Structure formats: C-alpha cells, structure tokens
Amino acid sequence: MRAAGESSSAIFEFFAEIPLFSKLSKTSLLSLARGCRTELADKGDVLFIQSDPSESAYLVRDGDISIILNSADGREMVINEMHRGDLFGELGILTRKPRSTSAIAHTKSKLYVIPDQTFMNVVEQEPRFAFRLLEITAARLQMSGRRESALAFMDAQARLARLLLELEKLEHKKGYITISQEELAQRTGLIRQTVAKALGKWRRAGWLITGRGRILILNRKALENLENNLLV
C-alpha cells in the first residue's frame, strides 16, 4: 500500500456519486473528503488481517478487494468481494471490535481510507446514513448465511458447481470464467487438489474446457444438477 495525492474536491465528487453517500449533507461529504486519505494497492497487497484493530473504513475507488475468512487450521476462504463504490471495514468501527476478516487487493486498486473518528462523526450526525449502513450489514449477513448453508450441506462437487454457475452468471452466461484453481479453492473452502480433481473429471466428461486461469462451461445443465444434488 502506498499513499497517493488527490484533491479533496475530486474525492468529494466521487463520494457524492455513490448511492450510499449521495444523500449526505454537503458538510458531511466535505468532512469525509477532507478527512480520508487516498492509497494505492497492487495485486496481493494486504489491507488488514483478521484480528487487527478496526481503525478505518475503506471505499473502493477503483479495483477489486477480496474479503477473506481465516480458519483455525490455516485455510483461507474468500467470502465476499468489494468493487468500485463499495464500502467495507466499517463494521469493526461500529462495533468497536477487531477485524473479523482479512482484506487483500485482488487487482491493482485505488482506495479512500476513512479514519474511524471521521467515519463515526458522520454516522452520529446523519441518522439516515446510519440506517443505510444497517441495511447493508443485514444484506451481507444474509449472504453469509446462504454461503454457510451451502458449505454445511453441499458436498465438494456441489460447492464447486455452484460457484462456477455464480461466476458465469456474473459474466452474463457467456460461458467463459477467468479464475485460477487456487481462487476456486479459496472461494469454496476446499483444498486445491480437490478442485483440480473435480475439474479434471468434468473436463473428461465434456462438461467444460479448462485452460490457464480460464474455464469454458459446455454443459451448464450438468453443473446445475450437481448443485441441486441430482444424479447426472
């Protein structure tokens, strides 16, 4: 992570464009713009790790950030991704608890880092902003609940099939997915060897084609059947 110079007026304009912040008063927007700092992150840079003190919130200006949960046995699982305009890291500030996850730059990124006191001042002055933060937190908890249910009740192949279908949906069902086996393992809570074995089996069955960091789905129905625990 490295600092980057940027005018407060440019930061103000970006905050004002984001739905979460657009209803704030000009005073609050100016406070955020003047109080935050701009930082650049290269792919793989660690923003914070699980159990770190919660000293700031982050707003993604550009790039993609992976939110990672670390297990007691040393495994990592990507539980969410933050993109342009997304706020993260605010929960620890609101609860005054250490970080419950880690955050790593998935791509080269630009971020606005909002100190905890600056953030809390706006929360206290803008009740509707606080309510919107609660809505975002509730939605993320629901998403986490669905993901935990999948991990609890789906076998390894069903988990992997579900993720591939979700990623393809994000690509508007074009069939192509750009992701490494290591990332697939992180997102499903599986070890890389299990992912490789499943992909190899599906490749031989003619369901997909794999390349270096890329997958082409040929038989979506077969993966849907696996996701729903139907025999194929």
PASE-218013 format. One record per residue (C-alpha): chain; x, z, y; residue number from 0. Coordinates in steps of 0.2 Angstrom, whole numbers. Each point is the difference from the previous one (the first is absolute). Layout:
BEGIN
<rec chaine="A" X="X" Z="Z" Y="Y" num="NUM"/>
...
//
This chain:
BEGIN
<rec chaine="A" X="0" Z="0" Y="0" num="0"/>
<rec chaine="A" X="6" Z="-4" Y="17" num="1"/>
<rec chaine="A" X="-7" Z="2" Y="18" num="2"/>
<rec chaine="A" X="-6" Z="-15" Y="10" num="3"/>
<rec chaine="A" X="-3" Z="-1" Y="18" num="4"/>
<rec chaine="A" X="-18" Z="-6" Y="6" num="5"/>
<rec chaine="A" X="-10" Z="3" Y="16" num="6"/>
<rec chaine="A" X="-14" Z="13" Y="0" num="7"/>
<rec chaine="A" X="-11" Z="-14" Y="7" num="8"/>
<rec chaine="A" X="3" Z="-11" Y="-16" num="9"/>
<rec chaine="A" X="-4" Z="15" Y="-11" num="10"/>
<rec chaine="A" X="-15" Z="4" Y="10" num="11"/>
<rec chaine="A" X="-7" Z="-17" Y="-3" num="12"/>
<rec chaine="A" X="3" Z="1" Y="-18" num="13"/>
<rec chaine="A" X="-9" Z="17" Y="-2" num="14"/>
<rec chaine="A" X="-15" Z="-7" Y="10" num="15"/>
<rec chaine="A" X="-2" Z="-14" Y="-12" num="16"/>
<rec chaine="A" X="-1" Z="11" Y="-16" num="17"/>
<rec chaine="A" X="-18" Z="5" Y="-4" num="18"/>
<rec chaine="A" X="5" Z="18" Y="-4" num="19"/>
<rec chaine="A" X="7" Z="2" Y="18" num="20"/>
<rec chaine="A" X="-10" Z="-13" Y="10" num="21"/>
<rec chaine="A" X="-13" Z="13" Y="5" num="22"/>
<rec chaine="A" X="12" Z="13" Y="7" num="23"/>
<rec chaine="A" X="1" Z="3" Y="18" num="24"/>
<rec chaine="A" X="13" Z="-8" Y="10" num="25"/>
<rec chaine="A" X="8" Z="17" Y="3" num="26"/>
<rec chaine="A" X="2" Z="3" Y="-19" num="27"/>
<rec chaine="A" X="6" Z="-18" Y="-3" num="28"/>
<rec chaine="A" X="14" Z="3" Y="13" num="29"/>
<rec chaine="A" X="4" Z="16" Y="-7" num="30"/>
<rec chaine="A" X="3" Z="-8" Y="-17" num="31"/>
<rec chaine="A" X="9" Z="-15" Y="7" num="32"/>
<rec chaine="A" X="12" Z="11" Y="10" num="33"/>
<rec chaine="A" X="2" Z="13" Y="-13" num="34"/>
<rec chaine="A" X="4" Z="-10" Y="-16" num="35"/>
<rec chaine="A" X="16" Z="-9" Y="-4" num="36"/>
<rec chaine="A" X="3" Z="-17" Y="-8" num="37"/>
<rec chaine="A" X="10" Z="-1" Y="-16" num="38"/>
<rec chaine="A" X="6" Z="-15" Y="-11" num="39"/>
<rec chaine="A" X="1" Z="2" Y="-19" num="40"/>
<rec chaine="A" X="8" Z="-12" Y="-12" num="41"/>
<rec chaine="A" X="-7" Z="-3" Y="-18" num="42"/>
<rec chaine="A" X="3" Z="16" Y="-10" num="43"/>
<rec chaine="A" X="2" Z="12" Y="15" num="44"/>
<rec chaine="A" X="-7" Z="17" Y="-3" num="45"/>
<rec chaine="A" X="-11" Z="6" Y="14" num="46"/>
<rec chaine="A" X="-3" Z="17" Y="-8" num="47"/>
<rec chaine="A" X="-1" Z="8" Y="-17" num="48"/>
<rec chaine="A" X="-12" Z="11" Y="-9" num="49"/>
<rec chaine="A" X="1" Z="18" Y="6" num="50"/>
<rec chaine="A" X="9" Z="-4" Y="17" num="51"/>
<rec chaine="A" X="-7" Z="9" Y="15" num="52"/>
<rec chaine="A" X="-15" Z="-10" Y="8" num="53"/>
<rec chaine="A" X="8" Z="-3" Y="17" num="54"/>
<rec chaine="A" X="-8" Z="-17" Y="5" num="55"/>
<rec chaine="A" X="-13" Z="-13" Y="-3" num="56"/>
<rec chaine="A" X="4" Z="-19" Y="-2" num="57"/>
<rec chaine="A" X="-9" Z="-15" Y="6" num="58"/>
<rec chaine="A" X="5" Z="-17" Y="-8" num="59"/>
<rec chaine="A" X="4" Z="-13" Y="13" num="60"/>
<rec chaine="A" X="7" Z="-12" Y="-12" num="61"/>
<rec chaine="A" X="4" Z="0" Y="-19" num="62"/>
<rec chaine="A" X="-6" Z="9" Y="-15" num="63"/>
<rec chaine="A" X="3" Z="18" Y="-6" num="64"/>
<rec chaine="A" X="-2" Z="7" Y="-17" num="65"/>
<rec chaine="A" X="-7" Z="17" Y="-2" num="66"/>
<rec chaine="A" X="7" Z="8" Y="-16" num="67"/>
<rec chaine="A" X="-4" Z="15" Y="-11" num="68"/>
<rec chaine="A" X="14" Z="8" Y="-9" num="69"/>
<rec chaine="A" X="-3" Z="8" Y="-17" num="70"/>
<rec chaine="A" X="8" Z="16" Y="-7" num="71"/>
<rec chaine="A" X="9" Z="-11" Y="-13" num="72"/>
<rec chaine="A" X="8" Z="-11" Y="14" num="73"/>
<rec chaine="A" X="-11" Z="-15" Y="-1" num="74"/>
<rec chaine="A" X="-7" Z="-8" Y="15" num="75"/>
<rec chaine="A" X="-17" Z="-8" Y="3" num="76"/>
<rec chaine="A" X="-6" Z="-11" Y="15" num="77"/>
<rec chaine="A" X="-17" Z="7" Y="4" num="78"/>
<rec chaine="A" X="-3" Z="-9" Y="16" num="79"/>
<rec chaine="A" X="7" Z="-13" Y="12" num="80"/>
<rec chaine="A" X="0" Z="0" Y="19" num="81"/>
<rec chaine="A" X="-1" Z="-16" Y="10" num="82"/>
<rec chaine="A" X="0" Z="-5" Y="19" num="83"/>
<rec chaine="A" X="-12" Z="12" Y="9" num="84"/>
<rec chaine="A" X="0" Z="13" Y="-13" num="85"/>
<rec chaine="A" X="3" Z="18" Y="4" num="86"/>
<rec chaine="A" X="8" Z="12" Y="-13" num="87"/>
<rec chaine="A" X="9" Z="17" Y="-1" num="88"/>
<rec chaine="A" X="-14" Z="8" Y="11" num="89"/>
<rec chaine="A" X="-7" Z="11" Y="-14" num="90"/>
<rec chaine="A" X="15" Z="11" Y="0" num="91"/>
<rec chaine="A" X="-1" Z="3" Y="18" num="92"/>
<rec chaine="A" X="-19" Z="4" Y="-1" num="93"/>
<rec chaine="A" X="2" Z="12" Y="-14" num="94"/>
<rec chaine="A" X="17" Z="6" Y="6" num="95"/>
<rec chaine="A" X="6" Z="-2" Y="-18" num="96"/>
<rec chaine="A" X="16" Z="-9" Y="-7" num="97"/>
<rec chaine="A" X="-1" Z="-18" Y="-4" num="98"/>
<rec chaine="A" X="-10" Z="-3" Y="-16" num="99"/>
<rec chaine="A" X="8" Z="-17" Y="-3" num="100"/>
<rec chaine="A" X="15" Z="-11" Y="4" num="101"/>
<rec chaine="A" X="0" Z="-15" Y="11" num="102"/>
<rec chaine="A" X="12" Z="-15" Y="-2" num="103"/>
<rec chaine="A" X="1" Z="-17" Y="9" num="104"/>
<rec chaine="A" X="-6" Z="-13" Y="-13" num="105"/>
<rec chaine="A" X="5" Z="-14" Y="13" num="106"/>
<rec chaine="A" X="10" Z="0" Y="16" num="107"/>
<rec chaine="A" X="-12" Z="10" Y="12" num="108"/>
<rec chaine="A" X="-2" Z="5" Y="17" num="109"/>
<rec chaine="A" X="-9" Z="17" Y="3" num="110"/>
<rec chaine="A" X="-6" Z="11" Y="14" num="111"/>
<rec chaine="A" X="5" Z="18" Y="-4" num="112"/>
<rec chaine="A" X="-12" Z="13" Y="8" num="113"/>
<rec chaine="A" X="6" Z="18" Y="2" num="114"/>
<rec chaine="A" X="-11" Z="13" Y="-7" num="115"/>
<rec chaine="A" X="-4" Z="9" Y="17" num="116"/>
<rec chaine="A" X="-4" Z="-17" Y="8" num="117"/>
<rec chaine="A" X="-11" Z="-4" Y="-14" num="118"/>
<rec chaine="A" X="-9" Z="17" Y="0" num="119"/>
<rec chaine="A" X="-3" Z="0" Y="19" num="120"/>
<rec chaine="A" X="-10" Z="-17" Y="-2" num="121"/>
<rec chaine="A" X="-10" Z="7" Y="-15" num="122"/>
<rec chaine="A" X="-4" Z="16" Y="10" num="123"/>
<rec chaine="A" X="-6" Z="-10" Y="15" num="124"/>
<rec chaine="A" X="-9" Z="-14" Y="-9" num="125"/>
<rec chaine="A" X="-13" Z="7" Y="-12" num="126"/>
<rec chaine="A" X="-6" Z="-18" Y="-6" num="127"/>
<rec chaine="A" X="18" Z="-4" Y="-4" num="128"/>
<rec chaine="A" X="1" Z="16" Y="-11" num="129"/>
<rec chaine="A" X="-16" Z="-6" Y="-9" num="130"/>
<rec chaine="A" X="7" Z="-17" Y="-3" num="131"/>
<rec chaine="A" X="15" Z="8" Y="-8" num="132"/>
<rec chaine="A" X="-11" Z="10" Y="-11" num="133"/>
<rec chaine="A" X="-9" Z="-16" Y="-6" num="134"/>
<rec chaine="A" X="17" Z="-9" Y="-4" num="135"/>
<rec chaine="A" X="6" Z="15" Y="-9" num="136"/>
<rec chaine="A" X="-17" Z="1" Y="-10" num="137"/>
<rec chaine="A" X="2" Z="-19" Y="-4" num="138"/>
<rec chaine="A" X="18" Z="2" Y="-6" num="139"/>
<rec chaine="A" X="-5" Z="15" Y="-11" num="140"/>
<rec chaine="A" X="-14" Z="-10" Y="-8" num="141"/>
<rec chaine="A" X="13" Z="-14" Y="-4" num="142"/>
<rec chaine="A" X="12" Z="13" Y="-7" num="143"/>
<rec chaine="A" X="-14" Z="7" Y="-11" num="144"/>
<rec chaine="A" X="-4" Z="-18" Y="-7" num="145"/>
<rec chaine="A" X="18" Z="-3" Y="-4" num="146"/>
<rec chaine="A" X="2" Z="17" Y="-8" num="147"/>
<rec chaine="A" X="-15" Z="-4" Y="-11" num="148"/>
<rec chaine="A" X="8" Z="-16" Y="-5" num="149"/>
<rec chaine="A" X="16" Z="9" Y="-5" num="150"/>
<rec chaine="A" X="-9" Z="13" Y="-10" num="151"/>
<rec chaine="A" X="-12" Z="-11" Y="-10" num="152"/>
<rec chaine="A" X="9" Z="-17" Y="-1" num="153"/>
<rec chaine="A" X="13" Z="-4" Y="-12" num="154"/>
<rec chaine="A" X="16" Z="-9" Y="6" num="155"/>
<rec chaine="A" X="-6" Z="-18" Y="-2" num="156"/>
<rec chaine="A" X="-16" Z="4" Y="9" num="157"/>
<rec chaine="A" X="9" Z="8" Y="14" num="158"/>
<rec chaine="A" X="12" Z="-15" Y="2" num="159"/>
<rec chaine="A" X="-15" Z="-13" Y="-2" num="160"/>
<rec chaine="A" X="-9" Z="9" Y="14" num="161"/>
<rec chaine="A" X="14" Z="0" Y="12" num="162"/>
<rec chaine="A" X="4" Z="-19" Y="-3" num="163"/>
<rec chaine="A" X="-19" Z="-4" Y="3" num="164"/>
<rec chaine="A" X="1" Z="11" Y="16" num="165"/>
<rec chaine="A" X="15" Z="-8" Y="7" num="166"/>
<rec chaine="A" X="-7" Z="-18" Y="-4" num="167"/>
<rec chaine="A" X="-15" Z="5" Y="9" num="168"/>
<rec chaine="A" X="10" Z="4" Y="15" num="169"/>
<rec chaine="A" X="7" Z="-18" Y="-1" num="170"/>
<rec chaine="A" X="-18" Z="-6" Y="0" num="171"/>
<rec chaine="A" X="0" Z="-4" Y="-19" num="172"/>
<rec chaine="A" X="14" Z="-14" Y="2" num="173"/>
<rec chaine="A" X="7" Z="6" Y="-16" num="174"/>
<rec chaine="A" X="18" Z="3" Y="6" num="175"/>
<rec chaine="A" X="7" Z="18" Y="2" num="176"/>
<rec chaine="A" X="17" Z="4" Y="8" num="177"/>
<rec chaine="A" X="6" Z="16" Y="-7" num="178"/>
<rec chaine="A" X="14" Z="7" Y="-11" num="179"/>
<rec chaine="A" X="-2" Z="9" Y="-17" num="180"/>
<rec chaine="A" X="8" Z="15" Y="8" num="181"/>
<rec chaine="A" X="-14" Z="0" Y="13" num="182"/>
<rec chaine="A" X="-14" Z="-3" Y="-13" num="183"/>
<rec chaine="A" X="7" Z="16" Y="-9" num="184"/>
<rec chaine="A" X="0" Z="10" Y="16" num="185"/>
<rec chaine="A" X="-18" Z="-5" Y="4" num="186"/>
<rec chaine="A" X="-7" Z="4" Y="-17" num="187"/>
<rec chaine="A" X="10" Z="16" Y="-5" num="188"/>
<rec chaine="A" X="8" Z="-9" Y="-15" num="189"/>
<rec chaine="A" X="18" Z="-3" Y="-5" num="190"/>
<rec chaine="A" X="8" Z="-17" Y="3" num="191"/>
<rec chaine="A" X="2" Z="-4" Y="-18" num="192"/>
<rec chaine="A" X="-19" Z="3" Y="-3" num="193"/>
<rec chaine="A" X="-4" Z="-12" Y="14" num="194"/>
<rec chaine="A" X="13" Z="-13" Y="-7" num="195"/>
<rec chaine="A" X="-7" Z="1" Y="-17" num="196"/>
<rec chaine="A" X="-18" Z="-2" Y="5" num="197"/>
<rec chaine="A" X="4" Z="-15" Y="12" num="198"/>
<rec chaine="A" X="10" Z="-8" Y="-15" num="199"/>
<rec chaine="A" X="-15" Z="2" Y="-11" num="200"/>
<rec chaine="A" X="-12" Z="-8" Y="12" num="201"/>
<rec chaine="A" X="12" Z="-14" Y="4" num="202"/>
<rec chaine="A" X="1" Z="-5" Y="-18" num="203"/>
<rec chaine="A" X="-19" Z="1" Y="-1" num="204"/>
<rec chaine="A" X="-1" Z="-13" Y="14" num="205"/>
<rec chaine="A" X="-8" Z="12" Y="12" num="206"/>
<rec chaine="A" X="13" Z="-1" Y="14" num="207"/>
<rec chaine="A" X="17" Z="-7" Y="4" num="208"/>
<rec chaine="A" X="14" Z="11" Y="7" num="209"/>
<rec chaine="A" X="15" Z="-4" Y="10" num="210"/>
<rec chaine="A" X="12" Z="9" Y="11" num="211"/>
<rec chaine="A" X="-11" Z="12" Y="10" num="212"/>
<rec chaine="A" X="-15" Z="-11" Y="-2" num="213"/>
<rec chaine="A" X="-15" Z="-1" Y="-12" num="214"/>
<rec chaine="A" X="-13" Z="-14" Y="-2" num="215"/>
<rec chaine="A" X="-16" Z="6" Y="-8" num="216"/>
<rec chaine="A" X="-7" Z="-14" Y="-12" num="217"/>
<rec chaine="A" X="-14" Z="10" Y="-9" num="218"/>
<rec chaine="A" X="-8" Z="12" Y="12" num="219"/>
<rec chaine="A" X="-15" Z="4" Y="-12" num="220"/>
<rec chaine="A" X="12" Z="7" Y="-13" num="221"/>
<rec chaine="A" X="8" Z="12" Y="13" num="222"/>
<rec chaine="A" X="-18" Z="5" Y="5" num="223"/>
<rec chaine="A" X="-4" Z="4" Y="-18" num="224"/>
<rec chaine="A" X="15" Z="10" Y="-1" num="225"/>
<rec chaine="A" X="-4" Z="10" Y="16" num="226"/>
<rec chaine="A" X="-17" Z="3" Y="-7" num="227"/>
<rec chaine="A" X="6" Z="5" Y="-17" num="228"/>
<rec chaine="A" X="-8" Z="-14" Y="-9" num="229"/>
<rec chaine="A" X="8" Z="-9" Y="-15" num="230"/>
<rec chaine="A" X="8" Z="-16" Y="3" num="231"/>
//
